[in-house]
């Protein structure tokens, strides 16, 4: 469905203007000359400019050219900032020529911006046609901080309608696809960012996360990221469809092509003051830490709600083996049943039956992935209770039934009660995981599947528990790419297809591994062949710097085993699959 004529007209006008601005760009150097810029780290770009070997204009032109290629492959760009980017790069070069001083640690580095962050003169639509043609009057705090440090914003990127999904599609900008295979999604809600960074359309990007949006897209696209603890980076100037919601605190963070680039971002942005623009901001700067020589990691591949696929389990176990070879201790752990965390997460987010979040749709048709949570949350209580009873007693899935029961509007007292349960779950998690196992960090899947095909989020939104768990307990968590799906190594066995050998949601695990209600299984190892598989590296709340350090340890251990691993150029060199 395309919705009203108003939706079509606004979308057509925005798409036409985007295409015009993209077509208007002409690079001054050949594409072959761009390769050295595209393969460079953030630190290397700045050092080469400082040495006089490169100019900001050369670097920015190279990334704009590649951004256009990335967009053609994935539909990742929303707002086009090319003209302003070249102008800023010229100003940086002029200043440097006269002063021989860098603007800052990101001098001349092109970066991309999730659509929600304000950029002066451009819209922040997040997929709503009603929010089009309302350009921002100032930059978001984070955008301005990066510009002040010399970074160059080049374009904004696509998100899901309302940003409440891990599939980036909306009626205004359309669908963003995976850089490795167009039949699969890039993830969400920072899906456009992950696709653009993976294809070297920008040197790094900025996104946000309330349930996995800084980890699921990097996991799908084979790049790195950090979901910081709440408050480490200012959110001021970031659009939201539900601005006052604080049951789960959303956070802002980087997406990059290496751990080093992600760490450099945090080193210069953590604690950078925003003049009290974000009331949740914690003015704690980056703190250098020294890791223990021998780290103790816990790991798991089954959270009690959904069992990880063979490919995702292999990614965790290859990481564990690589760490053990380096002398680190890795112990298998059991976490408090993630089903309870999923109930808490869903209860809090659905507390007004998603009315405020969807109030901005106007004439736009609702995306399919929103329909089930939105309409089920507004169903009469007796119907929801009846459906949950049937799921629990006839299908035999009490975990899915429990989530269905709590997806509804709530009174203030009920909402507060779920916040109390969230705090109690935090206490339990800390005691049973961090304290009882005495861990430095946790290695776990990003999600139960390596990727989802386009449209898959309609059925599988509860898979977000793999990441949402660490929003509930406010743990910093990084995404690290590990391997690629291998159709020979990652086949399903009886361990996955036999319901007696699973302990999670019967409905979800059947959807993944057996098929359900006439639909084939979502885990298609042949279809996913060659696509990235990542992990999460998790730490205690506010130990963000330690998580970054552990991500480096993990990445270096993996590279010793797997060779060069992931980084600039990986997705571009991969065989592109079009479906």
Protein Blocks (a to p, Z undefined) as FASTA:
>chain_A
ZZjfklmmmmmmmmmmmmmmmmmpccfbdfklmmmmmmpcfklmmmmmmnomacfklmmm
mmmmmmmmmmmmnopafbdcklmmmmmmmmmmmmmmmnopafblkgoiacdddfklcceh
iacfkopaklgoiacfbdcfklmmmmmnopacfbdcdddehhiacbdcdfknopaddfkb
mkbcebjfklmmmmmmmnopafbdcdddfklpmmmmmmmnopacddddehkaccehiacf
blmbckbccddddddfbfklmmmmmmmmgopaghhmamkbccbdcddddddfbdcddddf
behlaccdfklmmmmmmmmmmmmmnopacdddddddfklmmmmmmmmmmmnoommmmmmn
mmaccdfklmmmmmmmmgcfklmmmmmmmmmmmnopaklmmmmmmnccddfklmmmmmmm
mmmmmmmmmmmmmmmnopabdcddfblbfbdcehklmmmmmmmmmmmmmmmnopacdddd
fbdcdfklmcccfklmmmklccbdfklmmmmmnogehiacfblfklmgoiacddddddde
hilmmmmmmmmmmmmmmmmmnonmpaehklmmpccddZZ
